[in-house]
Amino acid sequence: MKQRRGSGVLLHISSLPSRFGVGDMGPGAYEFADFLFSARQSFWQILPLNPTMPAWDNSPYMSLSAFAGNPLFVSPELLMQNDILCGADLDDQPHFPGDRVNYPQALAYKEKLLERAWQRFKVKSGKADYRWETFCMENIFWLDDFALFMALRDHFREVNWTEWPRGIRDRRPDDMQEAGKKLAEKIAMEKFRQYIFYDQWMSLKRYCNDRGILIMGDMPIYLSHDSADVWSHPELFQLNKKKMPAVVAGVPPDYFSETGQLWGNPLYRWEMLKKTGYGWMIRRIAHNLRLFDYLRIDHFRGYVSYWEVPATETTAINGKWVSAPGFDFFEHLAGKFPYLPIICEDMGAPGPELREVMCRFGFPGMRVLLSAFGKEFPASRHTPHHHTTNCVVYTGTHDNNTIKGWFTKEATPQNRRRLTRYLGKRISLKELHWDIIRLAMMSVGSIAIFPMQDLLGLGEDARMNLPGTSAGNWEWRLQHEQLMPSLSRRLLKMTKMYGRSGA
């Protein structure tokens, strides 16, 4: 990364244009890749691809699996091209809003289409498909447990796995074998959904890579308690005798919340991970490195020290910092991979231990320009004159307001004055997003990333996520007509000017 200078756009798959209520890996994804290519962008950053849950506001950072892909992102149009769906299958398509994701409506419709696709796939191939069989074999270490977990979850009407019959909850061999036989059809269908997800994803990734666009993926540090991984590997998590979390994850009070953020995820049992040579965690990262060219690890600090909150608490205030063996873990990881294209989400107060790990392994951190003009200005590490080459510069992240939303709704008069002084000119709200994007482009940081909402100059209504809230997030969508040639040309001009042009 120190030798590569590039720029790119942050846009999640759910936000892509699509006919089916939620963005997917179909024509809208390829159209966006073409837009990036026309503007000579080097990176497309996305959020985690794992399955989401309505109970958690469909947050991509709270998933049913560390390995599985989200079937919501499967493109019906690509299934038609593969003769797994036909035109008549789409005749009963409901009317979907184009500017926001309607998750319940999109999920119900996709479920119906995927069921039809599975039935046709069985007839067409008799399940004797070499690529399907190869996929199942290559991913057996997670796919079997995930497919069984999803089949059981459906069978028990989506109650938490700790409420399943004890023999299934505790994975007793006889009970597991019986469940596998009883739910064989559902298990096979879940594997099929993962097969078509990963087939479509790898095709999209190849298309991008062939055009000089690298995919920057995202990996949450923690998992939902109600996930296939916690059920199948309970020994790796801090659970009580009833297999409920004894302590949970979060962060202390910060910029986003006076009471901190109580995420509720179970915490790792690091002594057990270490005892097993970090095998499960290494496999998880290896899996992600096959899917992405670069991997951003969310809340990277948790590998060095994490905020531990008793499971009985209702806020994150009464927690404590606990050390984790991050240095030892990454030593093991580096022994498996000669090159680790990892980017650290190191926001907040990272501390010297985290810096030591990042420096030892050469991992770049993040600089966010919307955080540059607070009380620490001009000494803040987020101000461009303090950037280093080995960092990724953002205008804002998925957790920030948009540039326009920040300036009009959140910035104090002092923030605005500092920004005005730094830019050295009177601020025009119409051009402000380009001024901030220019600061990112000018930075010595190797990579500059800006959310699509900032590129379009959109306001607070286009915000992707508001931390600490549990409704109305992850819904914003890009419109086809917003990918204008004039936008591409302006971005291209700036990209070339600051030496960030890719292919």
Secondary structure, 3 states (H helix, E strand, C coil): CCCCCEEEEECCHHHCCCCCCCCCCCHHHHHHHHHHHHCCCCEEECCCCCCCCHHHCCCCCCCCCCCCCCHHHCCHHHHHHCCCCCHHHHCCCCCCCCCECCHHHHHHHHHHHHHHHHHHHHHHHCCCCHHHHHHHHHCHHHHHHHHHHHHHHHHCCCCCHHHCCHHHHCCCHHHHHHHHHHCHHHHHHHHHHHHHHHHHHHHHHHHHHHCCCEEEEEECCCCCCCCHHHHHCHHHECECCCCCECEEEEECCCCCCCCCEEEEEECECHHHHHHCCCHHHHHHHHHHHHHCCEEEECCHHHHCEEEEEECCCCCCCCCEEEECCHHHHHHHHHHHCCCCCEEECCCCCCHHHHHHHHHHHCCCEEEEHHHCCCCCCCCCCCCHHHCCCCEEEECCCCCCCCHHHHHHHHCCHHHHHHHHHHHCCCCCCCCHHHHHHHHHHHCCCCEEEEEHHHHCCCCHHHCCCCCCCCCCCCCECCCHHHCCHHHHHHHHHHHHHCCCCCC
